[in-house]
Amino acid sequence: MGREVENLIMENNELLATKNALNIVKDDLIIKVDELTSEQEILREENRQISALNARYKQKIADLEAEIKKMKEDLEGAKTNKSDDEEDVPMAQRKRFTRVEMARVLMERNQYKERFMELQEAVRFTEMMRASRNDPDLDKKSKQSVWKFFSSLFSSNDREIVGHRKAGAPGANFRYNAPTHRISPALDTMRKRSQHERKRGLDLMDAGDLKGDDLKTPVAQVALPSPQPIETTKEAIS
């Protein structure tokens, strides 16, 4: 009898220990469930926020697509209006350069460069004449060569101009008084180069490749002053 009571007491103690262990596990599971429930609520809130953000982005994308479509339509309309405006503008007022105009501008630029160098030489000889007043011997020796230089410097080369007018285009008439006297090797080289570029420009005006769209689209006329002949007198030099 006493042994049975002891066995029951031992079983009761074991059951109490098991109960306590199960209570501990239960408490841990309850805590874990609470944590998972809180995490679930957080995830649901994030999901709602992401859904709202996704909806806003979709609306923004739709608005941007509509704006892009509208901008494309406006661009097409602007291109059409620009084409119509360009067609309405006279050909003479369109600001586009052709190769003929560029060739003419380059030729005139080279002419001005050549004329500038000639004027520099003229200024040097003028200074030399002024300096020779104090040296009569030098004046006698250089007088003849100086007047020969000035007479050839400002003489008109009509044959060359007529030849260029016959060979060039009707609208490209350039008048230039080229000297025939050799002043210096550098100036002579510049003259030869300028003459070569003038001939090349006149050939370009007659070439067949200039009969395309460039010739059909004139440009705003480049207003450059034509070189005027320089008149010198014996009194100005002396």
C-alpha positions in Angstrom: 0.0 0.0 0.0 2.7 2.4 0.9 4.7 1.6 -2.3 1.6 2.4 -4.4 1.3 5.8 -2.7 4.9 6.5 -3.4 4.5 5.6 -7.1 1.5 7.9 -7.3 3.4 10.7 -5.7 6.3 10.2 -8.1 3.9 10.2 -11.1 2.2 13.3 -9.8 5.6 15.1 -9.5 6.5 14.0 -13.1 3.2 15.3 -14.4 3.7 18.6 -12.6 7.1 18.9 -14.2 5.7 18.1 -17.6 2.9 20.6 -17.0 5.4 23.3 -16.1 7.5 22.5 -19.2 4.3 22.7 -21.3 3.4 26.0 -19.8 6.8 27.4 -20.6 6.5 26.2 -24.2 3.0 27.6 -24.4 4.2 31.0 -23.2 7.0 30.9 -25.8 4.4 30.0 -28.5 2.1 32.8 -27.4 5.0 35.3 -27.6 5.9 34.0 -31.0 2.3 34.3 -32.2 2.1 37.9 -30.9 5.4 38.7 -32.8 4.1 37.1 -36.0 0.8 38.9 -35.7 2.5 42.3 -35.3 4.8 41.5 -38.2 1.8 40.6 -40.3 0.1 43.9 -39.5 3.3 45.7 -40.4 3.5 43.8 -43.7 -0.1 44.5 -44.5 0.4 48.2 -43.8 3.5 48.2 -46.1 1.5 46.4 -48.7 -1.3 49.0 -48.6 1.3 51.8 -48.9 3.0 50.0 -51.9 -0.4 49.5 -53.5 -1.2 53.2 -53.1 2.2 54.2 -54.4 1.8 51.8 -57.3 -1.5 53.4 -58.1 0.0 56.9 -58.0 2.9 55.9 -60.3 0.5 54.3 -62.7 -1.5 57.5 -62.8 1.7 59.5 -63.2 2.8 57.3 -66.1 -0.5 57.7 -67.8 -0.3 61.5 -67.4 3.3 61.5 -68.8 2.2 59.4 -71.7 -0.6 61.8 -72.4 1.8 64.7 -72.2 4.3 63.0 -74.5 1.6 62.4 -77.0 0.5 66.0 -76.8 4.1 67.2 -77.2 4.5 65.0 -80.3 1.4 66.4 -81.8 2.6 69.9 -81.0 6.0 69.1 -82.5 4.4 67.8 -85.7 2.2 70.8 -85.9 5.2 73.1 -85.4 7.2 71.3 -88.1 4.2 71.6 -90.5 3.8 75.3 -89.6 7.6 75.9 -90.0 7.5 74.2 -93.4 4.6 76.4 -94.4 6.4 79.5 -93.2 9.6 78.6 -95.1 7.5 78.1 -98.2 5.9 81.5 -97.6 9.3 83.3 -97.2 10.8 84.5 -100.5 13.8 82.6 -101.8 16.0 85.8 -101.6 15.3 86.2 -97.8 16.2 82.7 -96.7 19.4 82.8 -94.6 21.2 79.9 -96.0 24.6 80.0 -97.7 25.3 78.3 -101.0 28.7 77.3 -102.3 28.6 80.1 -104.8 28.1 82.7 -102.1 30.9 81.2 -100.0 33.2 81.2 -103.0 32.5 84.9 -103.7 33.0 85.8 -100.0 36.4 84.0 -100.0 37.5 85.7 -103.2 36.6 89.1 -101.8 38.4 88.3 -98.6 41.6 87.3 -100.5 41.3 90.5 -102.6 41.2 92.6 -99.4 44.2 90.8 -98.0 46.1 91.4 -101.1 45.1 95.0 -101.2 46.1 95.4 -97.5 49.6 94.1 -98.3 49.9 96.5 -101.2 48.9 99.4 -99.0 51.5 98.4 -96.5 54.1 98.4 -99.2 52.8 101.8 -100.3 53.1 103.2 -96.8 56.7 101.9 -96.5 57.7 103.5 -99.8 55.9 106.8 -98.7 58.0 106.7 -95.5 61.1 106.1 -97.5 60.3 109.1 -99.7 59.8 111.3 -96.7 63.1 110.0 -95.2 65.0 110.6 -98.4 64.4 114.4 -98.2 67.5 114.6 -96.0 69.5 112.5 -98.4 69.4 114.0 -102.0 71.6 111.2 -103.4 69.2 108.5 -102.2 66.3 110.5 -103.5 67.8 110.6 -107.0 68.5 106.9 -107.0 65.1 105.8 -105.7 62.9 108.4 -107.4 62.6 106.6 -110.7 61.9 103.2 -109.2 59.4 104.6 -106.7 57.3 106.3 -109.3 57.5 103.2 -111.5 56.2 101.2 -108.5 53.3 103.6 -107.9 52.3 103.8 -111.5 52.1 100.0 -111.8 50.5 99.6 -108.3 47.4 101.7 -109.1 47.1 100.8 -112.8 43.9 98.9 -113.8 44.3 95.4 -115.2 41.3 95.6 -117.6 42.2 92.6 -119.6 42.1 90.3 -116.5 38.7 91.7 -115.5 37.2 91.2 -118.9 38.5 87.6 -119.0 37.0 86.8 -115.7 33.7 88.3 -116.6 33.6 86.1 -119.7 34.6 83.0 -117.8 32.5 83.7 -114.6 28.8 83.6 -113.8 26.6 86.6 -114.8 26.0 87.5 -111.1 29.6 87.3 -110.0 31.3 90.4 -111.3 34.4 91.4 -109.3 36.4 94.4 -110.2 39.9 94.6 -108.9 42.9 96.5 -109.9 45.8 94.1 -109.6 49.4 95.5 -109.9 51.8 93.9 -112.3 55.0 95.1 -110.6 56.9 92.6 -108.3 57.1 94.3 -104.9 58.5 91.4 -102.8 58.5 87.6 -103.0 55.9 87.2 -100.3 53.5 89.7 -102.0 54.0 88.0 -105.4 53.2 84.7 -103.8 50.0 86.2 -102.3 49.0 87.6 -105.7 49.5 84.2 -107.4 47.5 82.5 -104.7 44.7 85.0 -104.9 44.5 84.7 -108.7 44.4 80.9 -108.4 41.6 81.1 -105.8 39.6 83.6 -108.0 39.9 81.3 -111.0 38.9 78.4 -108.8 35.9 80.3 -107.4 34.7 81.2 -110.9 35.1 77.6 -112.0 32.9 76.5 -109.1 30.2 78.9 -110.1 30.1 77.2 -113.6 30.5 73.6 -112.3 27.6 71.2 -112.7 27.5 70.2 -109.0 26.3 73.7 -108.1 23.0 73.1 -109.9 21.4 71.2 -107.0 19.4 72.4 -104.1 22.1 74.9 -103.1 21.5 77.0 -106.1 17.8 76.8 -105.7 18.1 78.3 -102.2 19.6 81.8 -102.3 20.9 83.3 -99.1 20.8 86.7 -97.5 23.1 88.8 -99.6 26.5 89.5 -98.0 27.0 93.2 -98.2 30.7 93.8 -98.6 32.1 97.1 -99.8 33.7 96.8 -103.2 37.4 97.9 -103.2 37.8 101.4 -104.4 40.8 102.4 -106.4 43.3 104.5 -104.4 44.4 107.8 -106.0 47.8 109.1 -105.1 49.3 112.3 -106.2 52.9 113.5 -106.3 52.1 116.1 -103.6 50.8 113.4 -101.1 54.0 111.4 -101.5 56.3 114.4 -101.2 
